[in-house]
Amino acid sequence: MNIIGKKVVLTGAAGGMGSALAVALSQRGAQLVLVDRDAPALQALAKRLDGAHAVTGDLASTTGCKHVADEISSLLGGVDLLINLAGLNSFRPFEEEDPQAIERLIHVNLLAPMLLTNLLLPSMLSQGSGRIVNVGSVFGSIGFAWFSTYSASKFGLRGFSEALRRELADTGVRVTYVAPRAVKTPMNSDAIIRMGEATGMNMDLPERVITRIVAAIDDDRKDSYIGFPESLFVRINAILPRLVDWMLAKQNRIAAKFARL
Ligand SMILES: NC(=O)c1ccc[n+]([C@@H]2O[C@H](COP(=O)([O-])OP(=O)(O)OC[C@H]3O[C@@H](n4cnc5c(N)ncnc54)[C@H](OP(=O)(O)O)[C@@H]3O)[C@@H](O)[C@H]2O)c1
């Protein structure tokens, strides 16, 4: 997809990756609607970008998602590109998760992309073109200990992306699933950073991931798994999950200390 002049919606726009991606898309000539819940940060970002609109909303509820979709439709009419980037993380033993926090994470990471797609897809279908980009994670293909809720949300997002891509194959609307490995952004708590250092986890700079997301859009890719050897482990886990159990066992024991901090 050629981004120039396209009507682009970006959720999570005020975040670590979102703000860098918003700048990159604006530089490529996109007509942007930026979505996030942090109104001051969002407004400040929109002001820096030529013609960008800011829509403040909470994607943790169905009402919040509908409000955001209504605002987008009244600002843009139709949408060419929806990038579902907003997300939450959780790193703790599953029995210590608060039930409401589980619900919130699943809503933001999985239900919000599904609801926004459901509400904005009709305009893409009627124009016979468009793209939905869902930002998942390597944790959406490899279930990681102490990240059970997060992994579940990203597995769901990957399944949704695959099914919808197949469903829309003859419509002109495309679906891209992007799976970064760990990235240096505020999403990762001190405990995650310390666990990452102790286990030798690779962490990318947001700029690297942004470049790959933009390339996936440019090249009409159905998916993009970012980082080696993580992208290889995704394939190995799909065919030999017991081998990955064994490979991760030591790392899981080290990570346990940090998950309980
Ligand atoms: N960082 C990583 O290691 C990593 C690795 C793989 C994949 N990813 C994925 O990449 C995406 C972007 O992550 P990031 O690293 O840029 O994280 P980030 O810096 O925390 O940005 C996420 C953005 O989503 C927003 N958000 C959270 N809950 C929301 C809600 N209820 N309504 C509206 N907006 C909400 C956050 O707002 P607040 O700041 O107000 O919470 C924040 O601006 C996520 O989907 C994440 O799962 C990240």
The ligand as an SDF file (V2000), in Angstrom:
LIG
                    3D

 48 52  0  0  0  0  0  0  0  0999 V2000
    7.4120   -2.9980   24.1130 N   0  0  0  0  0  0  0  0  0  0  0  0
    7.5300   -4.2890   23.8270 C   0  0  0  0  0  0  0  0  0  0  0  0
    8.4270   -4.9850   24.3400 O   0  0  0  0  0  0  0  0  0  0  0  0
    6.6160   -4.9330   22.8290 C   0  0  0  0  0  0  0  0  0  0  0  0
    6.9990   -6.1490   22.2470 C   0  0  0  0  0  0  0  0  0  0  0  0
    6.1460   -6.7760   21.3450 C   0  0  0  0  0  0  0  0  0  0  0  0
    4.9370   -6.1810   21.0410 C   0  0  0  0  0  0  0  0  0  0  0  0
    4.5760   -4.9970   21.6190 N   0  0  0  0  0  0  0  0  0  0  0  0
    3.2720   -4.4280   21.2860 C   0  0  0  0  0  0  0  0  0  0  0  0
    3.4620   -3.1860   20.6530 O   0  0  0  0  0  0  0  0  0  0  0  0
    2.3490   -2.3330   20.9260 C   0  0  0  0  0  0  0  0  0  0  0  0
    2.8430   -0.9660   21.3660 C   0  0  0  0  0  0  0  0  0  0  0  0
    3.5490   -1.1240   22.5870 O   0  0  0  0  0  0  0  0  0  0  0  0
    4.5820   -0.0540   23.1680 P   0  0  0  0  0  0  0  0  0  0  0  0
    5.7970   -0.7960   23.4740 O   0  0  0  0  0  0  0  0  0  0  0  0
    4.6290    1.1540   22.3060 O   0  0  0  0  0  0  0  0  0  0  0  0
    3.8600    0.2600   24.5610 O   0  0  0  0  0  0  0  0  0  0  0  0
    3.5350    1.6530   25.2730 P   0  0  0  0  0  0  0  0  0  0  0  0
    4.6790    2.5730   25.1600 O   0  0  0  0  0  0  0  0  0  0  0  0
    3.0440    1.2870   26.6370 O   0  0  0  0  0  0  0  0  0  0  0  0
    2.3230    2.1990   24.3820 O   0  0  0  0  0  0  0  0  0  0  0  0
    1.0470    1.6110   24.4070 C   0  0  0  0  0  0  0  0  0  0  0  0
    0.0260    2.7120   24.2630 C   0  0  0  0  0  0  0  0  0  0  0  0
   -1.2940    2.1200   24.3490 O   0  0  0  0  0  0  0  0  0  0  0  0
   -2.0560    2.9460   25.1900 C   0  0  0  0  0  0  0  0  0  0  0  0
   -3.1670    2.3050   25.8700 N   0  0  0  0  0  0  0  0  0  0  0  0
   -3.1050    1.3920   26.8640 C   0  0  0  0  0  0  0  0  0  0  0  0
   -4.3460    1.1390   27.3200 N   0  0  0  0  0  0  0  0  0  0  0  0
   -5.1930    1.9110   26.6080 C   0  0  0  0  0  0  0  0  0  0  0  0
   -6.5920    2.0930   26.6300 C   0  0  0  0  0  0  0  0  0  0  0  0
   -7.3720    1.4720   27.5160 N   0  0  0  0  0  0  0  0  0  0  0  0
   -7.1590    2.9520   25.7560 N   0  0  0  0  0  0  0  0  0  0  0  0
   -6.3690    3.6400   24.8790 C   0  0  0  0  0  0  0  0  0  0  0  0
   -5.0510    3.5100   24.8240 N   0  0  0  0  0  0  0  0  0  0  0  0
   -4.4560    2.6540   25.6740 C   0  0  0  0  0  0  0  0  0  0  0  0
   -1.0520    3.3840   26.2570 C   0  0  0  0  0  0  0  0  0  0  0  0
   -1.5430    4.4610   27.0090 O   0  0  0  0  0  0  0  0  0  0  0  0
   -0.9940    4.6320   28.5460 P   0  0  0  0  0  0  0  0  0  0  0  0
    0.4320    5.0510   28.4210 O   0  0  0  0  0  0  0  0  0  0  0  0
   -1.9080    5.6810   29.1010 O   0  0  0  0  0  0  0  0  0  0  0  0
   -1.1460    3.2860   29.1850 O   0  0  0  0  0  0  0  0  0  0  0  0
    0.1450    3.7350   25.4120 C   0  0  0  0  0  0  0  0  0  0  0  0
    0.1060    5.0500   24.9180 O   0  0  0  0  0  0  0  0  0  0  0  0
    1.4990   -3.0760   21.9580 C   0  0  0  0  0  0  0  0  0  0  0  0
    0.4060   -3.6920   21.3180 O   0  0  0  0  0  0  0  0  0  0  0  0
    2.4380   -4.1270   22.5040 C   0  0  0  0  0  0  0  0  0  0  0  0
    1.7730   -5.2690   22.9800 O   0  0  0  0  0  0  0  0  0  0  0  0
    5.3890   -4.3610   22.4940 C   0  0  0  0  0  0  0  0  0  0  0  0
  1  2  1  0
  2  3  2  0
  2  4  1  0
  4  5  1  0
  4 48  2  0
  5  6  2  0
  6  7  1  0
  7  8  2  0
  8  9  1  0
  8 48  1  0
  9 10  1  0
  9 46  1  0
 10 11  1  0
 11 12  1  0
 11 44  1  0
 12 13  1  0
 13 14  1  0
 14 15  2  0
 14 16  1  0
 14 17  1  0
 17 18  1  0
 18 19  2  0
 18 20  1  0
 18 21  1  0
 21 22  1  0
 22 23  1  0
 23 24  1  0
 23 42  1  0
 24 25  1  0
 25 26  1  0
 25 36  1  0
 26 27  1  0
 26 35  1  0
 27 28  2  0
 28 29  1  0
 29 30  1  0
 29 35  2  0
 30 31  1  0
 30 32  2  0
 32 33  1  0
 33 34  2  0
 34 35  1  0
 36 37  1  0
 36 42  1  0
 37 38  1  0
 38 39  2  0
 38 40  1  0
 38 41  1  0
 42 43  1  0
 44 45  1  0
 44 46  1  0
 46 47  1  0
M  CHG  2   8   1  16  -1
M  END
$$$$
